[in-house]
Amino acid sequence: YSYGDLDEYVPRSMVTKLSESLASGEIGAQALGGYVAFGMGSITNHVLKAGWVVVMDLYGNVETISITYGALIGTPNISATNMYHPIALRPHSATHFLVCMGVSGSDLNGPRFLWNWRTDEYEELHGGKTNDAHDIQWAYSGDYFWQMDGTTALKEWDAYETGDAHDRVKTRRLKDPNHAQLCEEDAVVYISSRNTDAIVKVNVSSGDVLWTLGGQYGDYDVVDFDGTRYAKGSSLWAGQHNAEYFGDDEYCMFDNQYDSGNNSRLLCVVLDESEGYAYLSWEYDT
């Protein structure tokens, strides 16, 4: 095959760059022995040509490549002739990842799996049923996992039964929520509400919104890198994905800058609840 024949299926090359000092941080050289895992897809004219899940070390040496073609996934409720697009990828254990897949190039809904990256074996969750594939997280206790339903509700599904959601959290002022991070033994959840440019902290048991950071419903002023203070209700990030709590009152995201005309960026923001404001703490412009 020539490059032209394969361009729709695989990248010609991948380049990895590593700063050993940054990766080591306070942990030291032991941190350099870790891995990076990610999903990839090749889409032409809204048709998914190829999909893979990749695990590599920090120096770019590939440990595992799994082709997400139905016949190779090989589980009972998966179409053998479909290519699946791995979208969400979350650690489950030292040997397994939670993987959510879209069923075609333009469909962001699909089945969920436990994937053993050492043996390249897939196990269907929830009987192969589908849901929004943006995100997934194993529950703190029991054989359950959490996902947004693509509208306004966070749902907890039984991993091995095929019935309705075991539990659900529904709250107002969410629009196209694409990410949910359960913390404090699943007592609170941080939800990325993409179309309101907000990170929303919610009490799981009651569904009450504890606070909203950013966007039209924001509860806090936000200070930009240059010291400019923007009143609550402003959007310093737009259409974000994967907003997560990183510790020490800091939240990081991929800021898509959707419809803004600005470059996308990796962005972190610190919320000082006692002082009643937030400030941008770090960015990486793409």
N, C-alpha and C positions, 0 to 999 in steps of 0.2 A: 504494500500500500504506500501511496505517496502522502506527503503532508496534506495536500488538498483533499484526499479521500478521508482522512482521519480528523480534520479540523472540527467537524461537527460533533465529534465524540470525545476527544481527549485534548487537553492543552498541550501545546508544543513543548513547554517547559514550565517549571515552577522554581522560583527563587526564594530562598529563605535567608533572612538576615537576623543575626543574634548578637545582642550586647551581653556578654557574659557577666559584666559587673551589674547591669540592671536586673538580669534574670536571677542572679545569685542573691542580691539584696542583703538582708540581715541573716538569711538562712545559711548562705555560703555555698560552696561548690556542690553540695548535695542536691541543691535545687536544679542543677543542670542535668540531673538524671531523669527528669520528668518527660512527659509526652504532651503532644498537642493533638486534639481530635477535631475533625470538621467534616461537614458534608459538602458535596459539590454536585452541580448539575449542568448539563449542556442543553440549551434550549434554542431551537431554530424555528421561527415563525410559530411560536406558541406550542411547539411540539417538543417534548422531552426526548432527546436523542440518547442521553446516557446519564447515569447517576452513580455516585460512589460515596462511601464513607471511608475516610483516611485516618490512620493513626501514625504519627511520625514522632521521632525524638526532636529535641530542640535544635539540632544541627541539620534537620531536613532529611535524615535517613528514615525511609518508610518502614514501619513495622507491619502494617496491614493495609491492604486496599480491598474493600468489599464492593462488588458491583451490585447495585440494587435493582436487578432485573428479577421479575417475579419467579421465573423458573429456577434462579439461583437462590433466591430467598427460601423458596421451597416449603412454605407453611400452608396449612389446609385451606384457608379462606382467601388466599392471595391468587390473583390471576397470573398464570404462568407466562402470559404474553405481554403483560404490562411492564413498562419501565417506571420505577418509583423514584421520586425526588426527595432525598433526605433533607429535611428543613430544620427540625429541632433536634438537638443532640445534648444529652445531659448525663453526667456520670451517675451510675447506680451503685457500683462496687468496684473493686480492683480489677475485675474481669469483664464487667458488663456495662453497657450504656443503654439508656432509654433513647429510642430513635422514633421520631414522628416523620411520616413520609406523605408527600402529595402524590396523587395518582396520575398526574399529567403535568405538562409544563406550565399550565395556567391555573391549576386547581391547588389551592392551599389547604385542602382537607384530605385526610387519608388515615391509614391504619397506624397503630403504635406497636412497637416491638421492644423486647429486651434482646440486645445484640451482644454476643460473646465475641469480643474483638480478638481473643487469643485463638479461638477455633473457627471464627467466621460462621457462627450458627445463630439463627434468628428464632425467637419465641414470640408468637402473637400474644398481644394483650387484649383483654375485653372481647375475645372471640373474633378478632379481626375487624371489629366495627370501627368506623371512622369518626373523626372529629377534626376541628381546627388544628393544623399541624405546626403552628408557630412556636409552641412551648409545651413543656411537660415537666413534672416534678413528682418524685416518689413521696408518698405521705410519710409523716414522722413515725406512725405506727400502723401496723396491719399491711395487708396486700392491696393497697390502694394507690392511686396516682391522681394528681390534680392537673386540670387543664382549663383554660378559658374556653367558652363555647363559641367564640367569634362574635358575640353580641355584647351582652352586659353581665353575664353570669360566669362565676368560677365554679367548676364542678369537680367533685371527687368521685372517681370511678373505681369500681372493683376490678382489679387487674385480671381476675380469672373467671368472673361471671359476666354474663352478657345483658343484664337488665339495665334499668334506668340508673341515673346517677345515684350514688350512695348518699351524697350530701351536696348542697349547693349554697353559694353565697352570691346574692344579687344586690347590687347597689346602684344608685343614681349617678348621673354625670359621667358615665363612661361612654366612649365612642370608639369603636374598633380597638378594643383592648387586645394587645398582641403578646403580652408577657405577664406572668404572675410568679412572684417569688414568695413562698411561704417561709416564715421565720418564727422563732420563739415557740418551737414544738407545734407549729401550724396554728398558733393563736392569732397571728397577724399576717397580712399579705400585702406586698407592694405590687401594684398593678400599673403597667404602662398603658395609658390611654392615648393611643396614637393620634387620633383626630382632635383631641383637645389639648395636645402638647403638654401632658401632665403625668406626673408620678403620683399615685393615689394610695395612701395607707389606709387599710380597712381592717376592722375587727372581724375576724372570721366567724365567731359565734353569733354576733348580733347583726353583722352587715353594715354597721355604722362606719361612716367615713371619719377617720381620725384627723387627717389633714390632706390637703392637695398642694403639690409643689409644681408651680409653673402653669402656664396656660390660662384660659379665660376664667376658670374657677379657682385659681391659685390663692392660697391663704397668706403668702409671704412675698415681700419685696425680694428681688434678686439683684445682686451686685455683679456687674460684668468685670472682665479682667482689667479694664482701664479705670475702674473705680466708679463708673456710672451706675447709679442705683435706679432700677426700673420698678415701678409700682406693681403690686400684686395684680394679676390679670394679664400681665405681659408674657410674651413667648420668646424666651432667649434660645430655646431649642424647638424644633418643629418636626412632627411625624416620627418621633424617636422609636427605636426598637431596643429590646433587651435592657431596659432600665433595671438595675439591681442595686441592692444595698451592699456596700463593700466594707462596712465597719467604720467606727469613729465618725458617725454622722455623715458619711460620704456616700453618694449615689452616683453610679456611672452608667453610661448608656452609649448607644450609637445614635448620634444626632443626625438624622437624615436631611435636616434642613429642607423638608418637603415643601415644594412650591415657593421657596423663598428666593431662589436664584443664587444662594450661597453654597459653598462647598460643604459636603458632608464631613463629619468629624467624629472622632471619639471624644467624649466630654464627661467630666466629673463635676459635681456640684455638692457643696457642703451645706447642710441645713443646721443653723444655730437656733433651735427652738426657744431657748431661754431669752435670746436677744430679739427673736421675732423676725429674722431675715435669713436669706441664703446667699451664697456667693460661689461663683465659678472657680474651681480649684485647679483644673488641668484640662488640656485639650490636645488632640493630635489631628491636624488638618489633612484631609485626604487630597 
